[in-house]
Amino acid sequence: MARDKVLKKFATSLVGGHIFQITSNNLKMIAVGESFTIPRSSVDTVVVESSGWVDSKLKVVGSGTTLAEVKMGTRQANKAQAWILENIDSD
């Protein structure tokens, strides 16, 4: 279950051991052994590429290019995708 905390121009969510943060300028993901930071303005969409019932890749896409991807469980990837898309455009 995702825990969300939303502040003015700042949002963070814990999904499956991955911490996602959206600030006024960036989308960040932090997990054990991996992380990424992407300028918020570069993000066009977030997609989930399933490779079975258990494993998926969460991909952040901008200008037709994969800007970042992270391997995680399918349920967690779908929750993270929904959360990011819901919060990335909110001001």
ChimeraX attribute file (.defattr): number of C-alpha atoms within 10 A of each C-alpha:
attribute: neighborCount
match mode: 1-to-1
recipient: residues
	/A:1	9
	/A:2	14
	/A:3	8
	/A:4	13
	/A:5	11
	/A:6	12
	/A:7	9
	/A:8	9
	/A:9	13
	/A:10	17
	/A:11	20
	/A:12	21
	/A:13	20
	/A:14	19
	/A:15	20
	/A:16	16
	/A:17	13
	/A:18	19
	/A:19	17
	/A:20	22
	/A:21	21
	/A:22	24
	/A:23	18
	/A:24	15
	/A:25	14
	/A:26	18
	/A:27	22
	/A:28	17
	/A:29	20
	/A:30	15
	/A:31	14
	/A:32	8
	/A:33	5
	/A:34	9
	/A:35	15
	/A:36	15
	/A:37	16
	/A:38	17
	/A:39	14
	/A:40	17
	/A:41	13
	/A:42	15
	/A:43	21
	/A:44	15
	/A:45	16
	/A:46	21
	/A:47	18
	/A:48	19
	/A:49	15
	/A:50	17
	/A:51	11
	/A:52	9
	/A:53	9
	/A:54	11
	/A:55	16
	/A:56	21
	/A:57	19
	/A:58	23
	/A:59	20
	/A:60	23
	/A:61	17
	/A:62	17
	/A:63	10
	/A:64	10
	/A:65	11
	/A:66	14
	/A:67	18
	/A:68	17
	/A:69	18
	/A:70	18
	/A:71	15
	/A:72	21
	/A:73	19
	/A:74	20
	/A:75	16
	/A:76	22
	/A:77	26
	/A:78	21
	/A:79	15
	/A:80	25
	/A:81	18
	/A:82	13
	/A:83	18
	/A:84	21
	/A:85	15
	/A:86	10
	/A:87	17
	/A:88	22
	/A:89	11
	/A:90	12
	/A:91	9
